[in-house]
């Protein structure tokens, strides 16, 4: 996948741009990112914010060529999404929040 393809997938699945990175937020505090994708020149890194403090922990990273789209529009394979417990629920909560914000 390319940087643009990852960005398009993420934005259509509940991610938002926060501080220049694709991010998922806490379910109740939709301004604080807790998961982010950092897109660099040749690689994409998946990072999680540690509960204590403001440090980000890289949990996975891959070259764009090693990241493959999911056949069913799920998270791209090869970027480590399977390492986050409840990832799909967090992504759905963010997507729902964006949808309901548009209805207001």
Buried (B, 14 or more C-beta within 10 A) or exposed (E): BEBEEBBEBBEEBBBBEBEEBBBBBBBEEBEEBBBBBBBEEEBBBBBBBEEEEEEBEEBBBBEBEBBEBEEEEEBBBBBBBEEBEEBEEBBBBBBEBBEEEEEE
